[in-house]
Amino acid sequence: MSSPTATRTGTDWLPSWDPEDSATWDSGRAWKTLWVTTFALTLAFITWFLASALAPKLNSIGFDLSEAQLYWLVAMPGLAGGTLRLIWTFLPPILGTRKLVTLTTAMFLVPLIGWGLAVQNPSTPYAVLLLLGALAGIGGGAFSGFMPSTSYFFPRAKQGTALGLQAGIGNFGVSVVQFVTPWVIGFAIIGGTSQMLTNKDTGATKEVWFQNAGFVWVPFVVVAVILAWLLLRSVPVQARGVREQMDIFRNKHTWLMTYLYVITFGTFSGLAAGFGLLINSLYGTKAFGEAGIDPLKYAFLGALVGSLARVIAGPIADRVGGGRMTLVATIGIALGSLYTSFQLSPTSADEFPSFLIGMLSIFFFAGVGNASTFKQMPMIFERRQAGGVIGWTSAIAAYGSFIFGVLLSFIAPTLFFGLGVAFAAIAVGITWWYYARPGAEKPC
């Protein structure tokens, strides 16, 4: 690939950048870009999935929301995130990494502060909660801008590692917000009106500060904004408008990789958003009274396992190939979904470990697939197109948390997981035929 030269002036833009030329590639700047952007991306996922951490206990602090309303509430960030990713996909070559990461990260302050204010008043209209869920989708949209921006800085041989690390560590934001929220709401650290958390089965009450769940991340966002502005620069990739980037849609592999990423990341984000509500519905106090499972003690585990798998799988995909890893991942998702489909009609909360094992297996293989597909795309497409395809596929897969939330609000879990088996099986066939078999059209 020839070295791109800047056609724009100013401190934002590097004069040239060719990561495939080992003699001129500045690995220090590349890794610095990765770590600053990854820090911001972690905060993006925290913002995006904040509603999933709050929703299971909203009724316990005075809200009066139906189960369907709660599923819609955790689905709304997915709908907004997917839609915003369609926009953010085309921004990296236009705005550049520096402006894109700085401005996007600053926007996280709106939903974080908004949620912190809204949960202090149980009379907050449901429409306002849905709006805050939509604004949290900014965190989801960020992914489609941050990841392509980072891909520009690394040679193809290192993109599995770099993008696996960035996406995997960024995904930890989901488990971080779901793990930290139950702890940070337990004491007054920022101020505001406290709430009474009531166990409707026992009548026991506890003073809590749900606003901490949003407010506690504000200082971290401010630091990320400052770091992004001071430390990042932009690669002069030659695609200045949206129309010039539309050629990716004439390539059938854009659509095939979109399907594969929906099966992997869509599964991860969808189940991560609804995991707490699913636990509560099947194994919680509503089903088994005091013996029921507290979803906040376990909901973070799914995202944690999936994120860790993504970090580990990235370097492995660089060595063995993304296509082979995706084949393993899609087979694993299919088998995990099949196993879990038999754990959805419990007669006792003691059956929860079997359900948890099934769910964590799905999260694990979804994480592996998240990493391996990101290894495949830079190998299948030329650099500028690869950035666009990464952004596009990420946008469509982000609808996973919306689609999963809506489906779980009106169809039986058994049917839901049965559909998961079928769609994953199709992904196995696509991966084998086009990318993993001997003589495949695009071995990668």
C-alpha positions as CSV (number, residue, x, y, z in Angstrom):
1,M,0.0,0.0,0.0
2,S,1.4,3.4,-0.9
3,S,1.8,5.9,1.9
4,P,-1.1,8.3,2.1
5,T,-0.2,12.0,2.0
6,A,-2.2,14.6,3.8
7,T,-4.4,16.9,1.8
8,R,-5.5,18.7,4.9
9,T,-3.3,21.0,7.0
10,G,-3.3,21.7,10.7
11,T,-2.1,20.0,13.8
12,D,-4.7,17.2,13.6
13,W,-3.2,15.5,10.6
14,L,0.0,13.5,10.2
15,P,1.9,14.4,7.0
16,S,1.9,10.7,5.9
17,W,1.4,7.2,7.4
18,D,2.2,3.8,6.0
19,P,2.0,1.0,8.6
20,E,3.1,-1.6,6.1
21,D,6.5,0.1,5.8
22,S,8.5,-1.2,8.8
23,A,11.2,1.4,8.2
24,T,8.9,4.4,8.7
25,W,6.1,2.9,10.8
26,D,6.0,4.7,14.2
27,S,4.9,1.9,16.5
28,G,5.0,4.2,19.5
29,R,2.3,6.5,18.1
30,A,0.3,3.5,17.0
31,W,0.2,2.0,20.4
32,K,-0.4,5.4,22.1
33,T,-3.4,5.9,19.9
34,L,-4.6,2.4,20.7
35,W,-4.4,2.9,24.5
36,V,-6.0,6.4,24.5
37,T,-8.8,5.3,22.2
38,T,-9.3,2.1,24.2
39,F,-9.7,4.1,27.4
40,A,-12.4,6.2,25.7
41,L,-14.0,3.1,24.2
42,T,-14.3,1.5,27.6
43,L,-16.2,4.5,28.8
44,A,-18.4,4.3,25.7
45,F,-19.5,0.8,26.6
46,I,-20.0,1.8,30.3
47,T,-22.3,4.6,29.0
48,W,-24.0,2.3,26.5
49,F,-24.9,-0.4,29.0
50,L,-25.7,1.8,32.0
51,A,-29.4,1.1,31.6
52,S,-28.9,-2.6,31.7
53,A,-27.3,-2.3,35.1
54,L,-30.1,0.0,36.5
55,A,-33.2,-1.6,35.0
56,P,-33.4,-4.8,37.1
57,K,-33.8,-2.7,40.3
58,L,-35.7,0.3,39.2
59,N,-39.0,-1.0,40.5
60,S,-37.4,-1.7,43.8
61,I,-36.7,2.1,44.3
62,G,-40.2,3.2,43.5
63,F,-40.6,3.0,39.7
64,D,-43.6,1.1,38.4
65,L,-42.6,-0.5,35.1
66,S,-43.8,-3.6,33.5
67,E,-41.5,-6.4,32.4
68,A,-42.1,-5.5,28.8
69,Q,-41.2,-1.8,29.6
70,L,-38.0,-2.9,31.3
71,Y,-36.9,-5.0,28.3
72,W,-37.7,-2.1,26.0
73,L,-35.7,0.2,28.2
74,V,-32.5,-2.0,28.0
75,A,-33.2,-2.4,24.3
76,M,-33.4,1.3,23.4
77,P,-29.6,1.9,23.7
78,G,-29.1,-0.9,21.2
79,L,-31.5,0.7,18.7
80,A,-29.9,4.1,19.1
81,G,-26.4,2.7,19.1
82,G,-26.9,0.7,15.9
83,T,-28.4,3.8,14.2
84,L,-25.6,6.1,15.4
85,R,-23.0,3.6,14.2
86,L,-24.3,4.0,10.7
87,I,-23.3,7.6,11.0
88,W,-20.0,7.1,12.9
89,T,-18.9,4.6,10.3
90,F,-18.2,7.3,7.8
91,L,-16.7,9.9,10.1
92,P,-13.1,8.6,10.7
93,P,-11.7,9.7,7.2
94,I,-13.7,12.9,7.4
95,L,-13.1,14.2,11.0
96,G,-9.9,12.3,11.7
97,T,-9.1,10.4,14.9
98,R,-8.4,13.3,17.1
99,K,-11.6,15.3,16.6
100,L,-13.7,12.2,16.4
101,V,-12.6,10.6,19.7
102,T,-12.5,13.9,21.6
103,L,-15.9,15.2,20.6
104,T,-17.6,11.8,20.8
105,T,-16.2,11.1,24.3
106,A,-17.4,14.5,25.5
107,M,-20.9,13.6,24.4
108,F,-21.0,10.7,26.9
109,L,-21.6,13.3,29.7
110,V,-25.1,13.9,28.5
111,P,-26.6,10.4,29.2
112,L,-24.4,9.9,32.3
113,I,-25.5,13.0,34.0
114,G,-29.1,12.6,32.7
115,W,-29.4,9.1,34.3
116,G,-27.9,10.4,37.5
117,L,-30.7,13.0,37.7
118,A,-33.6,10.8,36.5
119,V,-33.2,7.9,39.0
120,Q,-33.6,10.2,41.9
121,N,-37.2,10.7,41.1
122,P,-39.5,7.7,40.6
123,S,-42.0,10.0,38.9
124,T,-39.7,10.5,36.0
125,P,-41.9,9.7,32.9
126,Y,-41.1,6.5,31.1
127,A,-40.6,8.6,27.9
128,V,-37.8,10.4,29.5
129,L,-36.2,7.1,30.5
130,L,-36.5,5.9,26.9
131,L,-34.9,9.1,25.7
132,L,-32.0,8.6,28.1
133,G,-31.6,5.1,26.9
134,A,-31.4,6.5,23.3
135,L,-28.8,9.0,24.3
136,A,-26.8,6.3,25.9
137,G,-26.6,4.9,22.4
138,I,-23.9,7.5,21.7
139,G,-21.6,5.1,23.5
140,G,-22.6,2.4,21.1
141,G,-22.1,4.6,18.1
142,A,-18.6,5.5,19.2
143,F,-17.4,1.9,18.4
144,S,-17.8,2.4,14.6
145,G,-15.6,5.5,14.7
146,F,-13.0,4.4,17.2
147,M,-12.2,1.0,15.8
148,P,-11.6,2.0,12.1
149,S,-9.5,4.9,13.4
150,T,-7.3,2.6,15.2
151,S,-7.1,0.1,12.3
152,Y,-5.5,2.8,10.2
153,F,-2.4,2.9,12.5
154,F,-1.5,-0.8,12.4
155,P,-0.1,-3.1,9.7
156,R,-2.4,-6.0,8.7
157,A,-0.2,-8.5,10.5
158,K,-0.9,-6.8,13.9
159,Q,-4.5,-5.8,13.4
160,G,-5.9,-9.0,15.0
161,T,-3.9,-8.2,18.1
162,A,-4.6,-4.4,18.1
163,L,-8.3,-4.6,17.4
164,G,-8.8,-7.6,19.6
165,L,-7.2,-5.7,22.5
166,Q,-9.1,-2.5,21.8
167,A,-12.5,-4.1,21.4
168,G,-11.9,-6.7,24.1
169,I,-10.8,-4.2,26.7
170,G,-13.6,-1.8,25.5
171,N,-16.1,-4.6,26.0
172,F,-15.0,-4.8,29.6
173,G,-17.0,-1.6,30.1
174,V,-20.1,-3.7,30.0
175,S,-19.1,-5.9,32.9
176,V,-17.5,-3.0,34.7
177,V,-20.7,-1.0,34.8
178,Q,-22.8,-4.1,35.7
179,F,-20.3,-5.0,38.5
180,V,-19.6,-1.5,39.9
181,T,-23.2,-0.3,39.9
182,P,-24.5,-2.6,42.8
183,W,-21.5,-1.5,44.9
184,V,-21.3,2.2,44.1
185,I,-25.0,2.8,44.8
186,G,-24.5,1.6,48.4
187,F,-23.1,4.8,49.9
188,A,-23.2,8.6,49.4
189,I,-20.2,9.8,47.5
190,I,-21.5,12.5,45.2
191,G,-24.7,13.9,46.8
192,G,-28.2,14.2,45.7
193,T,-31.4,12.6,47.0
194,S,-31.1,9.0,48.3
195,Q,-33.7,6.3,47.5
196,M,-35.1,3.4,49.5
197,L,-34.4,0.0,47.9
198,T,-37.2,-2.3,48.9
199,N,-37.3,-6.1,48.7
200,K,-40.9,-6.7,47.8
201,D,-40.9,-10.3,49.1
202,T,-39.5,-9.6,52.5
203,G,-40.3,-5.9,52.9
204,A,-36.7,-5.2,53.9
205,T,-35.4,-1.7,53.0
206,K,-32.0,-0.2,52.3
207,E,-30.9,3.3,51.6
208,V,-29.2,3.7,48.2
209,W,-27.9,6.4,45.9
210,F,-28.6,5.2,42.3
211,Q,-27.4,8.5,40.9
212,N,-23.8,7.4,41.6
213,A,-24.1,4.8,38.8
214,G,-24.0,7.7,36.3
215,F,-22.2,10.4,38.1
216,V,-19.2,8.3,39.1
217,W,-17.9,8.1,35.5
218,V,-18.0,11.8,34.8
219,P,-14.5,12.6,36.0
220,F,-13.1,9.7,33.9
221,V,-14.9,11.0,30.8
222,V,-13.3,14.5,31.4
223,V,-9.8,12.9,31.6
224,A,-10.4,10.9,28.4
225,V,-11.5,14.0,26.6
226,I,-8.3,15.9,27.6
227,L,-6.1,12.9,26.7
228,A,-7.7,12.5,23.3
229,W,-7.2,16.1,22.4
230,L,-3.6,16.3,23.6
231,L,-2.2,13.0,22.5
232,L,-4.1,11.9,19.3
233,R,-3.5,12.8,15.7
234,S,-5.2,11.7,12.5
235,V,-4.1,9.5,9.5
236,P,-4.8,11.1,6.1
237,V,-6.8,8.2,4.7
238,Q,-8.2,9.3,1.3
239,A,-11.9,9.1,1.6
240,R,-13.4,12.5,2.4
241,G,-17.0,12.0,1.8
242,V,-19.8,9.5,2.4
243,R,-20.4,8.8,-1.3
244,E,-16.7,7.8,-1.9
245,Q,-17.0,5.2,0.9
246,M,-20.2,3.5,-0.5
247,D,-18.3,1.1,-2.7
248,I,-18.1,-1.4,0.2
249,F,-21.7,-2.2,-0.4
250,R,-21.0,-3.6,-3.9
251,N,-18.8,-6.3,-2.4
252,K,-20.6,-9.4,-1.3
253,H,-18.1,-10.1,1.5
254,T,-19.4,-6.9,3.2
255,W,-22.7,-8.6,3.6
256,L,-21.3,-12.0,4.5
257,M,-19.1,-10.4,7.2
258,T,-22.0,-8.4,8.4
259,Y,-24.0,-11.5,9.1
260,L,-21.1,-13.2,10.9
261,Y,-20.5,-10.1,13.1
262,V,-24.2,-10.0,13.9
263,I,-24.0,-13.6,15.1
264,T,-20.9,-12.8,17.2
265,F,-21.1,-9.2,18.5
266,G,-24.9,-9.1,18.2
267,T,-25.1,-12.1,20.5
268,F,-22.7,-10.6,22.9
269,S,-24.3,-7.2,23.1
270,G,-27.9,-8.5,23.0
271,L,-27.4,-11.1,25.8
272,A,-25.3,-8.7,27.9
273,A,-28.1,-6.1,27.9
274,G,-30.8,-8.6,28.7
275,F,-28.8,-11.0,30.9
276,G,-29.9,-9.5,34.3
277,L,-33.6,-9.3,33.3
278,L,-33.4,-12.9,32.0
279,I,-32.0,-14.1,35.3
280,N,-34.6,-12.2,37.2
281,S,-37.4,-13.5,35.0
282,L,-36.4,-17.2,35.1
283,Y,-34.6,-17.6,38.4
284,G,-35.3,-14.5,40.4
285,T,-37.5,-13.8,43.5
286,K,-40.5,-13.4,41.2
287,A,-40.2,-17.1,40.4
288,F,-38.8,-18.6,43.6
289,G,-39.3,-16.0,46.3
290,E,-36.5,-15.6,48.8
291,A,-34.7,-18.5,47.3
292,G,-34.5,-16.7,44.0
293,I,-31.3,-15.5,42.4
294,D,-30.2,-11.8,42.6
295,P,-29.4,-10.8,39.0
296,L,-27.0,-8.1,40.0
297,K,-24.6,-10.7,41.5
298,Y,-24.2,-12.5,38.2
299,A,-25.2,-10.3,35.3
300,F,-21.7,-8.8,34.9
301,L,-20.2,-12.3,34.3
302,G,-21.4,-12.7,30.8
303,A,-19.8,-9.5,29.5
304,L,-16.7,-10.3,31.5
305,V,-16.2,-13.7,30.0
306,G,-17.0,-12.5,26.5
307,S,-14.6,-9.5,26.8
308,L,-11.8,-11.7,28.1
309,A,-12.3,-14.2,25.3
310,R,-12.0,-11.3,22.8
311,V,-8.7,-10.1,24.2
312,I,-7.2,-13.6,24.3
313,A,-8.5,-14.6,20.8
314,G,-7.1,-11.6,19.0
315,P,-3.4,-12.6,19.1
316,I,-4.4,-16.2,18.4
317,A,-6.3,-15.2,15.3
318,D,-3.2,-13.4,14.0
319,R,-1.4,-16.8,14.2
320,V,-4.0,-19.4,13.1
321,G,-6.2,-17.2,10.9
322,G,-9.5,-15.4,11.5
323,G,-11.6,-17.8,9.4
324,R,-10.7,-20.8,11.4
325,M,-11.4,-19.0,14.7
326,T,-14.7,-17.8,13.4
327,L,-15.7,-21.3,12.5
328,V,-14.9,-22.5,16.0
329,A,-16.8,-19.5,17.4
330,T,-20.0,-20.0,15.4
331,I,-20.0,-23.8,16.2
332,G,-19.6,-22.9,19.9
333,I,-22.5,-20.4,19.8
334,A,-24.8,-22.9,18.2
335,L,-24.0,-25.7,20.7
336,G,-24.1,-23.3,23.7
337,S,-27.5,-22.0,22.6
338,L,-28.8,-25.5,22.1
339,Y,-27.6,-26.5,25.6
340,T,-29.1,-23.4,27.2
341,S,-32.5,-24.0,25.5
342,F,-33.0,-26.9,27.9
343,Q,-32.3,-24.8,31.0
344,L,-35.3,-22.4,30.6
345,S,-38.0,-24.1,32.6
346,P,-36.5,-24.5,36.1
347,T,-38.5,-26.0,38.9
348,S,-36.0,-24.8,41.5
349,A,-33.4,-22.0,41.8
350,D,-30.9,-24.8,42.4
351,E,-30.9,-25.3,38.6
352,F,-29.4,-21.9,38.1
353,P,-25.7,-23.1,37.7
354,S,-26.6,-25.1,34.7
355,F,-28.3,-22.1,33.1
356,L,-25.3,-19.9,34.0
357,I,-22.8,-22.4,32.4
358,G,-24.8,-22.4,29.2
359,M,-25.0,-18.6,29.0
360,L,-21.3,-18.1,29.8
361,S,-20.4,-20.6,27.0
362,I,-22.4,-18.5,24.6
363,F,-20.7,-15.3,25.8
364,F,-17.2,-17.0,25.5
365,F,-17.6,-18.1,21.9
366,A,-19.3,-14.8,21.0
367,G,-16.2,-13.1,22.3
368,V,-13.9,-15.3,20.3
369,G,-15.9,-14.6,17.2
370,N,-15.8,-10.8,17.9
371,A,-12.0,-11.0,17.7
372,S,-11.7,-13.4,14.8
373,T,-14.1,-11.4,12.5
374,F,-12.0,-8.3,13.1
375,K,-9.0,-10.2,12.0
376,Q,-10.8,-11.3,8.8
377,M,-12.0,-8.0,7.6
378,P,-8.5,-6.3,7.2
379,M,-7.4,-9.4,5.3
380,I,-10.4,-9.5,3.0
381,F,-10.6,-5.8,2.1
382,E,-8.1,-3.1,1.3
383,R,-7.2,-0.7,4.1
384,R,-9.7,2.2,3.5
385,Q,-12.5,-0.2,2.7
386,A,-11.7,-2.4,5.7
387,G,-12.2,0.6,8.0
388,G,-15.6,1.2,6.4
389,V,-16.6,-2.4,6.6
390,I,-15.6,-2.6,10.3
391,G,-17.7,0.4,11.0
392,W,-20.7,-0.9,9.0
393,T,-20.7,-4.4,10.4
394,S,-20.4,-2.9,13.9
395,A,-23.4,-0.7,13.3
396,I,-25.7,-3.5,12.2
397,A,-24.5,-5.8,15.0
398,A,-25.2,-3.1,17.5
399,Y,-28.9,-3.6,16.9
400,G,-28.4,-7.0,18.6
401,S,-29.2,-5.5,22.1
402,F,-32.3,-3.9,20.7
403,I,-33.5,-7.0,18.7
404,F,-32.8,-9.3,21.6
405,G,-34.5,-7.1,24.1
406,V,-37.6,-6.8,21.9
407,L,-37.8,-10.5,21.2
408,L,-37.4,-11.4,24.9
409,S,-40.3,-9.0,25.7
410,F,-42.8,-11.1,23.7
411,I,-41.6,-14.5,22.7
412,A,-40.8,-17.5,24.9
413,P,-37.1,-17.9,25.9
414,T,-37.1,-21.4,24.4
415,L,-38.1,-20.2,21.0
416,F,-35.6,-17.3,21.3
417,F,-32.6,-19.7,21.9
418,G,-33.9,-22.1,19.3
419,L,-33.7,-19.3,16.7
420,G,-30.1,-18.7,18.0
421,V,-29.2,-22.2,17.2
422,A,-30.6,-21.9,13.6
423,F,-28.9,-18.6,12.8
424,A,-25.6,-19.7,14.3
425,A,-25.7,-22.9,12.1
426,I,-26.1,-20.7,9.0
427,A,-23.0,-18.8,10.1
428,V,-21.1,-22.0,10.4
429,G,-21.9,-22.8,6.8
430,I,-20.9,-19.3,5.5
431,T,-17.6,-19.3,7.4
432,W,-16.6,-22.8,6.2
433,W,-17.5,-22.2,2.6
434,Y,-16.1,-18.7,2.0
435,Y,-13.2,-18.4,4.5
436,A,-12.1,-21.6,6.3
437,R,-12.3,-24.6,3.9
438,P,-9.4,-25.7,1.6
439,G,-9.8,-23.7,-1.6
440,A,-12.0,-21.1,0.0
441,E,-12.7,-17.9,-2.0
442,K,-11.1,-15.6,0.7
443,P,-9.0,-17.7,3.0
444,C,-8.1,-15.5,6.0
